[in-house]
Amino acid sequence: MAASTSSTSKRTLYRLRSVAPTVDAMFDALDPNQLERVHADFDFPENLGVPTVLVTGSFEQPVASWCDEIFRTTGIEVSRPVNRSAGLLMLAVDGEVYAIGYDQGFRLVPDKLKDHRFGLSFASRRVDPGKIRDLVSHTPGGGRTDITLIPSGASVWSLGIVEHAQIVRRLGGHLDDIPLTISRDNPAKISSAEGGAGLRLRLGVEGADLIADIRAIARVLREEKPSPELEFVEHVVPVDDPGLLTRLEAVLDDLLGREPDGSISAAVPADHWDDYTAALAFRARINSDAAGRSTDDFDLDYVLCRARIQRAGRRVAALREGIVTLYRHSRADRVDEIWTSSALRWIEAEASLDSHRFFLMDEHWYEIDQEYLKTIRSHAERLITDSPSVDLPPWVLGEKERTYNESVPDQRPGYVCFDRDNVQTALHRGNGVEICDLLSPDNALVMVKRAKGSDTLSHLFSQALVAVQTLRNSPEGRERFAEKVAEARKGRGLPEGFRPSKVVFAILLKDGNDLTADSLFPFSQVTLVQTARTLEAWGVQVEVVGIASTPSTVASTGIRRLAA
């Protein structure tokens, strides 16, 4: 056999749960019906130095599904077979079992055994959050899935993710440095990974290289924490407590026994989206020996009807044992099968217990807002910088906000005060729009506030959104503001085509306390993060700084550096 021209190959690696790291256990984990369908052959390689099972076979179709349509359209009889190869390599490395599919071999990996957070957990630790190329997120309650592909990469926050309201299903992008075969052989090569249930990336082809790569991936998952910008991905907590799972299943069983009210929705299994789009027929069978109903799309009403007529306490089990089959032809013959799965994978539902909210997705329960405040706090900590880009003088306690703003240009040359110097537009008549309190020498919009409570800060954050919207979307607003800047700077105005690229919230807390995530009002943390998310999605960097204070009898210079 000719040697491969590359030392690596792009493959999808799965980690399997509840499979002992032995050859016998790996063999027993496979679906005998699938093995029969591909006329499987088995080998047990020893050269990798770890327990290994190799399955090879093929999905055969004597006559392609399109041949009949060609005859009906043209009158010409065509008979072409379809034969797709399938290879599956299962191996146990350091007590964990992994699987890699070749061609159609991924279909031999039992869905129920996949660790559905494996690839996503790796991506949250090693994908560059500033170079996200592939994002699939799901909004609980309604079955909505958003798929974003950006070949050149983009910041995760420019993609508009609402971290406490969306569940990330897949994440891909440029990899930070990691000792994989691809990096060893070509350090300058930019590599990438996509993580969901599986982890797709370039893996070593040689046995020793493949084992080393798997160990490097396991080391990342074992020893590293998610990137701060991506840690929200893991704040969707899988429910593992048996007692809680029993209670949630009872709630779902009760919902399935009621007339449909929208609380249960249809959802496409994330790792089989391509199969869904390719399918021309769907068949569901729930606790019945009959073939079930065949339709041109997944029929939620039929599935719920079948569940509703089951006896109480057996409805969830009926869906778990029931099946949904996808076909590549509308005739829905066995030779046209693409994929078969548990019917429970095709529904999603929400449940509330003891003020906690849970979400069923892909047969698994997750608690979706347990970590909400922790997530908000973490982001607020990142926004409050200990290396301010602005140089603001201390605030003399007792001074009014306007007095402070007007004093800054005298103490810090290059700053311009626009406190209450509003811009009038057709949309903002009357008082107009206050674009900023101060404009920094590098044209950052500085919003200044002495905060006595969360309401004053909410006003500050709202002001920033309106100001940036005006400069982004109103030619009249940009022109009026540019005129004011040129006048204040004696002819040196804003750059041509100016759009704001940075907003700085400069805050003096009541009594001059240091500004930290601990001292910022909890509700203000929420509104700050929501505002930052919006501004960052518009391409505007957000920075939060605390203004140092000084008693009225003390003169001082410089801004106090803060600990994040």
C-alpha positions as CSV (number, residue, x, y, z in Angstrom):
1,M,0.0,0.0,0.0
2,A,1.4,3.5,-0.9
3,A,2.4,5.6,2.0
4,S,0.4,8.6,2.9
5,T,1.9,11.9,1.6
6,S,0.9,13.7,4.8
7,S,1.8,12.9,8.4
8,T,-1.7,14.1,9.5
9,S,-5.3,13.8,8.4
10,K,-8.4,15.7,9.4
11,R,-10.6,13.4,11.4
12,T,-13.3,13.5,14.0
13,L,-12.4,12.1,17.4
14,Y,-15.1,10.9,19.8
15,R,-14.7,10.0,23.5
16,L,-17.1,7.3,24.6
17,R,-18.7,7.0,28.0
18,S,-19.5,3.9,30.0
19,V,-17.2,1.7,27.9
20,A,-14.5,-0.2,29.7
21,P,-11.0,0.1,28.2
22,T,-10.9,-3.4,26.9
23,V,-11.2,-5.0,23.5
24,D,-14.2,-7.1,24.6
25,A,-16.1,-4.1,26.0
26,M,-15.4,-2.0,22.9
27,F,-16.7,-4.8,20.6
28,D,-19.8,-5.3,22.8
29,A,-20.6,-1.6,22.7
30,L,-21.3,-1.7,18.9
31,D,-24.7,-2.1,17.4
32,P,-25.0,-5.6,15.9
33,N,-27.7,-4.4,13.4
34,Q,-25.4,-1.7,12.0
35,L,-22.5,-4.2,11.9
36,E,-24.7,-6.6,9.9
37,R,-25.8,-3.9,7.5
38,V,-22.2,-3.0,6.6
39,H,-21.1,-6.7,6.4
40,A,-18.4,-5.8,9.0
41,D,-15.0,-7.3,9.2
42,F,-13.0,-7.0,12.4
43,D,-9.3,-6.7,13.3
44,F,-7.6,-6.2,16.6
45,P,-4.3,-4.3,15.8
46,E,-1.5,-4.7,18.3
47,N,1.0,-2.2,16.9
48,L,-0.5,0.8,18.7
49,G,0.4,-0.6,22.1
50,V,-3.1,0.0,23.4
51,P,-6.4,-2.1,23.3
52,T,-7.7,-1.5,19.7
53,V,-10.7,-2.6,17.6
54,L,-10.9,-1.9,13.9
55,V,-14.2,-2.3,12.0
56,T,-14.4,-2.1,8.2
57,G,-17.3,-2.5,5.9
58,S,-19.5,-0.7,3.4
59,F,-23.0,0.7,3.1
60,E,-24.2,-0.8,-0.2
61,Q,-27.2,0.1,-2.3
62,P,-27.7,-1.9,-5.5
63,V,-29.5,0.8,-7.3
64,A,-29.1,4.5,-6.5
65,S,-32.3,6.2,-5.4
66,W,-32.2,8.7,-8.2
67,C,-32.2,6.1,-11.0
68,D,-36.0,5.7,-10.8
69,E,-36.5,9.5,-11.1
70,I,-34.2,9.7,-14.1
71,F,-36.4,7.0,-15.8
72,R,-39.6,8.8,-15.1
73,T,-38.1,12.1,-16.3
74,T,-36.3,10.9,-19.4
75,G,-37.6,7.4,-20.2
76,I,-34.1,6.1,-20.1
77,E,-33.4,3.2,-17.8
78,V,-30.3,3.8,-15.6
79,S,-29.0,1.4,-12.9
80,R,-26.1,2.6,-10.9
81,P,-25.1,1.2,-7.5
82,V,-24.0,3.2,-4.4
83,N,-21.2,1.8,-2.3
84,R,-19.8,3.9,0.6
85,S,-17.0,2.6,2.6
86,A,-17.0,2.6,6.4
87,G,-14.1,2.3,8.8
88,L,-14.2,2.7,12.6
89,L,-11.1,2.6,14.9
90,M,-11.8,2.3,18.6
91,L,-8.9,2.5,21.0
92,A,-8.4,2.7,24.8
93,V,-5.8,5.3,25.9
94,D,-5.0,5.8,29.6
95,G,-8.3,4.3,30.7
96,E,-10.5,6.3,28.3
97,V,-12.1,4.9,25.1
98,Y,-12.0,6.9,21.9
99,A,-13.4,6.3,18.4
100,I,-12.5,7.7,15.0
101,G,-14.7,7.2,11.9
102,Y,-13.4,6.9,8.3
103,D,-15.8,7.9,5.5
104,Q,-19.2,6.6,6.7
105,G,-17.6,4.8,9.7
106,F,-18.8,7.6,12.0
107,R,-22.3,6.1,11.7
108,L,-21.1,3.0,13.6
109,V,-20.4,5.1,16.7
110,P,-23.4,4.6,19.0
111,D,-24.9,8.0,19.8
112,K,-25.9,7.0,23.3
113,L,-22.2,6.4,24.2
114,K,-20.8,9.7,22.9
115,D,-19.6,12.2,25.4
116,H,-21.6,15.1,23.9
117,R,-19.4,17.8,25.5
118,F,-16.0,16.4,24.7
119,G,-15.2,18.4,21.5
120,L,-16.8,21.5,22.9
121,S,-14.9,21.3,26.1
122,F,-11.6,21.1,24.2
123,A,-12.6,24.0,21.9
124,S,-13.5,26.3,24.8
125,R,-9.9,25.7,26.1
126,R,-7.8,25.9,23.0
127,V,-9.7,27.8,20.2
128,D,-8.6,31.4,19.9
129,P,-11.7,33.5,21.0
130,G,-10.7,36.2,18.6
131,K,-10.7,33.9,15.6
132,I,-13.9,32.0,15.8
133,R,-14.8,30.4,12.4
134,D,-17.7,28.1,13.2
135,L,-20.4,28.6,15.8
136,V,-23.7,26.7,16.3
137,S,-25.8,28.0,19.1
138,H,-29.3,26.9,20.3
139,T,-31.9,29.1,22.0
140,P,-33.9,27.0,24.5
141,G,-37.7,27.0,24.0
142,G,-38.6,27.1,20.3
143,G,-36.1,24.9,18.6
144,R,-34.1,27.7,17.1
145,T,-30.6,26.9,16.0
146,D,-28.2,29.6,14.7
147,I,-25.3,28.5,12.4
148,T,-22.6,31.0,11.7
149,L,-19.6,30.3,9.4
150,I,-16.8,32.9,9.1
151,P,-13.8,31.5,7.1
152,S,-11.5,34.3,8.2
153,G,-12.5,34.2,11.8
154,A,-14.1,36.8,14.1
155,S,-14.3,37.6,17.8
156,V,-16.8,35.5,19.7
157,W,-18.6,38.6,21.0
158,S,-19.0,40.1,17.5
159,L,-21.2,37.1,16.8
160,G,-23.9,38.3,19.2
161,I,-24.0,35.4,21.6
162,V,-26.3,35.9,24.6
163,E,-24.3,33.7,27.0
164,H,-27.1,33.2,29.5
165,A,-29.8,32.6,27.0
166,Q,-28.1,30.4,24.4
167,I,-26.5,27.0,24.5
168,V,-23.4,26.6,22.3
169,R,-23.5,23.3,20.4
170,R,-20.4,23.6,18.3
171,L,-17.4,25.9,18.3
172,G,-14.6,26.0,15.8
173,G,-11.7,28.3,15.0
174,H,-8.0,28.8,15.0
175,L,-6.1,26.7,17.6
176,D,-3.8,28.3,20.1
177,D,-0.4,26.5,20.3
178,I,-0.7,22.9,21.3
179,P,1.9,20.0,21.0
180,L,0.1,18.1,18.2
181,T,1.7,16.3,15.3
182,I,0.5,19.1,12.9
183,S,2.4,21.7,15.0
184,R,5.5,19.6,15.4
185,D,5.9,18.9,11.7
186,N,5.0,22.4,10.6
187,P,5.2,25.0,13.4
188,A,4.2,27.9,11.0
189,K,1.0,26.1,9.8
190,I,-2.2,27.6,11.2
191,S,-4.3,24.7,12.5
192,S,-8.0,24.7,13.5
193,A,-10.5,22.6,15.3
194,E,-14.2,22.2,15.5
195,G,-15.7,20.9,18.7
196,G,-19.1,19.6,19.5
197,A,-19.9,16.0,20.5
198,G,-16.8,15.1,18.5
199,L,-13.6,17.0,18.0
200,R,-12.6,17.5,14.4
201,L,-9.0,18.4,13.7
202,R,-5.8,17.1,12.1
203,L,-4.5,14.1,13.9
204,G,-1.4,12.1,13.4
205,V,-1.6,9.2,10.9
206,E,1.2,7.1,12.3
207,G,0.1,5.0,15.3
208,A,2.5,6.6,17.8
209,D,1.6,10.1,16.6
210,L,-2.1,9.4,16.9
211,I,-1.7,8.1,20.5
212,A,0.5,11.2,21.3
213,D,-2.2,13.5,19.9
214,I,-5.0,11.9,21.9
215,R,-2.9,12.2,25.1
216,A,-2.2,15.9,24.4
217,I,-5.9,16.5,23.9
218,A,-6.7,14.6,27.2
219,R,-4.0,16.7,29.0
220,V,-5.7,19.9,27.9
221,L,-9.1,18.8,29.2
222,R,-7.6,17.5,32.4
223,E,-5.2,20.4,33.3
224,E,-6.5,23.6,31.7
225,K,-9.5,25.8,32.3
226,P,-11.6,27.3,29.5
227,S,-10.5,30.7,28.0
228,P,-12.1,33.5,30.0
229,E,-13.9,34.7,26.9
230,L,-15.3,31.2,26.3
231,E,-15.9,29.9,29.8
232,F,-19.6,30.6,29.4
233,V,-19.7,27.6,27.0
234,E,-19.3,25.3,30.0
235,H,-21.8,27.1,32.3
236,V,-24.5,24.9,30.8
237,V,-24.3,22.2,33.4
238,P,-25.3,18.6,32.5
239,V,-27.5,17.0,35.2
240,D,-26.0,13.8,36.5
241,D,-27.8,13.4,39.9
242,P,-30.0,10.3,39.6
243,G,-32.6,11.6,41.9
244,L,-32.9,14.9,40.0
245,L,-33.0,13.1,36.7
246,T,-35.9,10.9,38.0
247,R,-37.8,14.0,39.0
248,L,-37.2,15.7,35.6
249,E,-38.3,12.6,33.8
250,A,-41.5,12.6,35.8
251,V,-42.2,16.2,34.8
252,L,-41.6,15.4,31.2
253,D,-43.8,12.4,31.4
254,D,-46.6,14.6,32.7
255,L,-46.0,17.1,29.9
256,L,-46.2,14.4,27.3
257,G,-49.6,13.3,28.6
258,R,-51.2,16.7,28.0
259,E,-52.5,18.3,24.8
260,P,-49.7,20.1,23.0
261,D,-49.3,23.7,24.3
262,G,-45.9,24.6,22.8
263,S,-43.9,23.6,25.8
264,I,-42.4,20.7,23.8
265,S,-40.7,21.6,20.5
266,A,-39.0,19.7,17.7
267,A,-35.2,20.0,17.4
268,V,-32.7,18.5,15.0
269,P,-29.9,16.6,16.6
270,A,-26.9,18.9,16.3
271,D,-24.4,16.3,15.1
272,H,-26.7,15.1,12.3
273,W,-27.7,18.4,10.7
274,D,-26.3,17.3,7.3
275,D,-28.3,14.1,7.5
276,Y,-31.5,16.1,8.2
277,T,-30.9,18.5,5.2
278,A,-30.2,15.5,2.9
279,A,-33.3,13.5,4.0
280,L,-36.4,13.4,1.7
281,A,-38.5,11.2,4.0
282,F,-38.8,10.6,7.7
283,R,-40.5,7.8,9.6
284,A,-41.3,7.6,13.3
285,R,-42.3,4.5,15.1
286,I,-43.4,4.8,18.8
287,N,-44.3,1.6,20.7
288,S,-45.8,0.0,17.7
289,D,-45.0,-3.0,15.4
290,A,-46.4,-1.0,12.5
291,A,-44.0,0.8,10.2
292,G,-45.1,4.2,11.4
293,R,-46.0,7.3,9.5
294,S,-43.7,8.5,6.6
295,T,-43.6,12.2,6.0
296,D,-41.3,14.7,4.2
297,D,-40.2,16.2,7.5
298,F,-40.0,15.2,11.1
299,D,-43.6,15.0,12.3
300,L,-43.7,16.3,15.9
301,D,-47.5,16.1,16.1
302,Y,-47.5,12.4,15.3
303,V,-44.7,11.7,17.9
304,L,-46.5,13.6,20.6
305,C,-49.8,11.9,19.8
306,R,-48.2,8.5,20.1
307,A,-46.6,9.5,23.4
308,R,-49.9,10.9,24.8
309,I,-51.7,7.6,24.4
310,Q,-49.1,5.7,26.4
311,R,-49.8,5.0,30.0
312,A,-48.5,7.5,32.6
313,G,-45.0,6.7,33.7
314,R,-44.2,5.1,30.3
315,R,-44.3,8.0,27.9
316,V,-40.6,9.1,28.1
317,A,-39.5,5.5,27.9
318,A,-41.7,5.0,24.8
319,L,-39.9,7.9,23.1
320,R,-36.5,6.7,24.2
321,E,-37.2,3.3,22.8
322,G,-39.0,4.7,19.7
323,I,-37.1,5.5,16.6
324,V,-37.0,8.1,13.9
325,T,-35.5,7.1,10.5
326,L,-34.2,9.4,7.8
327,Y,-34.3,8.4,4.2
328,R,-32.5,9.8,1.1
329,H,-35.5,9.0,-1.1
330,S,-39.2,9.7,-0.7
331,R,-40.1,6.0,-1.1
332,A,-38.5,5.4,2.3
333,D,-37.2,1.9,1.5
334,R,-34.6,0.2,3.8
335,V,-31.9,0.7,1.1
336,D,-32.5,4.5,1.3
337,E,-31.9,4.7,5.1
338,I,-29.5,7.5,6.1
339,W,-29.7,7.3,9.9
340,T,-31.8,6.0,12.7
341,S,-32.0,7.4,16.2
342,S,-34.1,7.5,19.4
343,A,-37.2,9.6,19.0
344,L,-36.4,11.3,22.2
345,R,-33.4,13.0,20.5
346,W,-35.9,15.0,18.3
347,I,-37.7,16.9,21.0
348,E,-36.7,19.6,23.5
349,A,-38.5,20.7,26.6
350,E,-38.1,23.0,29.6
351,A,-38.8,22.2,33.2
352,S,-38.7,24.1,36.4
353,L,-37.9,22.6,39.8
354,D,-37.3,24.5,43.0
355,S,-36.7,27.8,41.2
356,H,-34.1,26.1,38.9
357,R,-34.6,25.9,35.2
358,F,-33.7,22.8,33.1
359,F,-33.6,22.0,29.5
360,L,-33.9,18.7,27.6
361,M,-31.7,18.6,24.5
362,D,-30.4,15.5,22.6
363,E,-31.8,13.2,25.3
364,H,-29.8,15.0,28.0
365,W,-30.9,17.3,30.7
366,Y,-29.0,20.6,31.4
367,E,-29.4,23.3,34.0
368,I,-29.2,26.3,31.8
369,D,-29.0,29.3,34.2
370,Q,-27.3,27.9,37.3
371,E,-24.1,29.8,36.5
372,Y,-25.7,33.0,35.1
373,L,-24.5,35.4,37.8
374,K,-21.1,33.8,37.9
375,T,-20.9,34.3,34.1
376,I,-22.0,38.0,34.5
377,R,-19.5,38.6,37.2
378,S,-16.7,37.0,35.3
379,H,-17.3,39.2,32.3
380,A,-17.6,42.3,34.5
381,E,-14.2,41.5,35.9
382,R,-12.7,41.4,32.5
383,L,-14.2,44.7,31.5
384,I,-12.8,46.5,34.6
385,T,-9.2,46.9,33.5
386,D,-6.1,47.4,35.7
387,S,-4.3,49.0,32.7
388,P,-6.6,52.0,31.6
389,S,-6.1,53.4,28.2
390,V,-7.2,56.8,29.4
391,D,-5.4,59.1,31.8
392,L,-7.9,60.8,34.0
393,P,-7.1,63.0,37.0
394,P,-8.5,62.2,40.5
395,W,-12.0,63.4,41.3
396,V,-12.0,65.9,44.2
397,L,-14.7,64.6,46.5
398,G,-17.6,67.1,46.8
399,E,-17.2,68.3,43.2
400,K,-20.1,68.0,40.9
401,E,-19.8,65.8,37.8
402,R,-19.9,68.7,35.4
403,T,-17.1,70.5,37.3
404,Y,-15.0,67.4,37.1
405,N,-15.5,66.9,33.4
406,E,-14.7,70.6,32.7
407,S,-11.5,70.4,34.7
408,V,-10.1,67.4,32.8
409,P,-8.8,69.2,29.7
410,D,-6.9,71.7,31.9
411,Q,-5.2,68.9,33.7
412,R,-4.9,66.5,30.7
413,P,-4.1,68.2,27.4
414,G,-5.7,66.6,24.4
415,Y,-9.0,65.8,26.2
416,V,-12.1,67.6,25.1
417,C,-15.2,68.1,27.3
418,F,-18.6,67.6,25.7
419,D,-20.6,67.3,28.9
420,R,-24.1,68.6,28.0
421,D,-22.8,69.8,24.6
422,N,-25.3,67.8,22.7
423,V,-25.7,66.9,19.0
424,Q,-29.0,67.7,17.4
425,T,-30.4,65.4,14.7
426,A,-33.7,64.9,13.0
427,L,-34.3,61.9,15.2
428,H,-33.0,63.7,18.4
429,R,-34.7,67.1,18.5
430,G,-35.1,69.0,21.7
431,N,-32.2,68.2,24.0
432,G,-30.3,66.2,21.3
433,V,-27.8,63.4,22.0
434,E,-24.9,63.6,24.4
435,I,-22.2,61.8,22.5
436,C,-19.8,61.6,25.4
437,D,-18.6,63.5,28.5
438,L,-15.0,63.5,27.3
439,L,-13.2,62.7,24.1
440,S,-9.8,61.2,24.6
441,P,-6.8,62.2,22.4
442,D,-7.2,58.9,20.5
443,N,-10.9,59.6,20.0
444,A,-12.3,57.1,22.6
445,L,-15.7,58.1,23.8
446,V,-15.4,58.5,27.6
447,M,-18.6,58.3,29.6
448,V,-18.2,59.7,33.2
449,K,-20.5,59.1,36.1
450,R,-20.5,59.4,39.9
451,A,-22.6,56.4,40.8
452,K,-24.8,56.5,43.9
453,G,-26.9,53.5,42.7
454,S,-27.6,51.2,39.9
455,D,-30.1,53.6,38.3
456,T,-27.5,56.2,37.5
457,L,-25.2,53.6,35.9
458,S,-28.1,52.2,33.8
459,H,-28.5,55.7,32.4
460,L,-24.8,55.8,31.6
461,F,-24.9,52.6,29.7
462,S,-28.0,53.6,27.8
463,Q,-26.3,56.9,26.9
464,A,-23.4,55.0,25.3
465,L,-25.7,52.8,23.2
466,V,-27.6,55.8,21.9
467,A,-24.4,57.7,21.2
468,V,-22.7,54.9,19.3
469,Q,-25.9,54.2,17.3
470,T,-26.0,57.9,16.3
471,L,-22.4,57.9,15.1
472,R,-22.8,54.6,13.3
473,N,-26.1,55.2,11.6
474,S,-26.8,58.9,11.3
475,P,-24.7,60.9,8.7
476,E,-26.2,64.1,10.2
477,G,-25.1,63.1,13.7
478,R,-21.6,62.3,12.6
479,E,-21.3,65.6,10.7
480,R,-22.6,67.6,13.7
481,F,-20.2,65.9,16.1
482,A,-17.3,66.3,13.7
483,E,-18.0,70.0,13.6
484,K,-17.9,70.3,17.3
485,V,-14.6,68.4,17.6
486,A,-13.0,70.5,14.9
487,E,-14.1,73.6,16.6
488,A,-12.8,72.5,20.1
489,R,-9.5,71.3,18.6
490,K,-9.1,74.4,16.6
491,G,-9.4,72.8,13.2
492,R,-8.0,69.3,14.0
493,G,-11.1,67.2,13.6
494,L,-12.0,63.6,13.5
495,P,-10.6,61.2,10.8
496,E,-12.5,60.9,7.6
497,G,-15.3,58.3,7.9
498,F,-14.9,58.2,11.7
499,R,-16.8,55.5,13.6
500,P,-16.3,55.0,17.3
501,S,-14.0,52.0,18.1
502,K,-13.8,52.3,21.9
503,V,-16.1,53.4,24.7
504,V,-14.7,53.9,28.2
505,F,-17.0,54.0,31.2
506,A,-15.2,56.0,33.9
507,I,-16.9,55.6,37.2
508,L,-16.5,57.1,40.7
509,L,-18.4,55.0,43.2
510,K,-20.1,56.6,46.1
511,D,-17.7,57.6,48.9
512,G,-14.8,57.0,46.5
513,N,-14.6,53.2,46.9
514,D,-12.4,51.3,44.5
515,L,-14.3,50.0,41.5
516,T,-14.2,46.2,41.3
517,A,-16.7,43.5,40.4
518,D,-17.3,43.2,44.2
519,S,-18.1,46.9,44.6
520,L,-20.2,47.3,41.5
521,F,-23.9,47.0,42.1
522,P,-25.2,43.5,41.1
523,F,-27.9,44.8,38.8
524,S,-25.3,47.2,37.3
525,Q,-23.1,44.2,36.5
526,V,-25.9,42.7,34.4
527,T,-26.7,45.9,32.5
528,L,-23.0,46.6,32.0
529,V,-22.4,43.2,30.5
530,Q,-25.5,43.4,28.3
531,T,-24.4,46.8,27.0
532,A,-20.8,45.6,26.4
533,R,-22.2,42.6,24.5
534,T,-24.1,44.9,22.2
535,L,-21.3,47.4,21.7
536,E,-18.7,44.6,21.0
537,A,-21.1,43.0,18.5
538,W,-20.9,46.4,16.7
539,G,-17.2,46.3,16.7
540,V,-16.7,48.7,19.6
541,Q,-14.3,47.9,22.4
542,V,-15.5,48.4,25.9
543,E,-13.3,49.4,28.9
544,V,-14.4,50.2,32.5
545,V,-12.1,52.2,34.8
546,G,-12.5,53.5,38.3
547,I,-11.8,57.2,38.8
548,A,-9.5,57.8,41.8
549,S,-10.7,60.3,44.4
550,T,-9.0,62.7,46.6
551,P,-10.3,64.9,49.5
552,S,-11.0,68.5,48.6
553,T,-7.9,69.6,50.5
554,V,-5.5,67.3,48.7
555,A,-4.1,67.8,45.2
556,S,-3.1,64.7,43.3
557,T,-2.5,63.5,39.7
558,G,-2.9,60.3,37.8
559,I,-5.6,57.6,37.7
560,R,-5.5,54.9,40.3
561,R,-4.7,51.5,38.9
562,L,-7.3,48.9,39.7
563,A,-7.2,45.3,40.3
564,A,-9.6,43.4,38.0
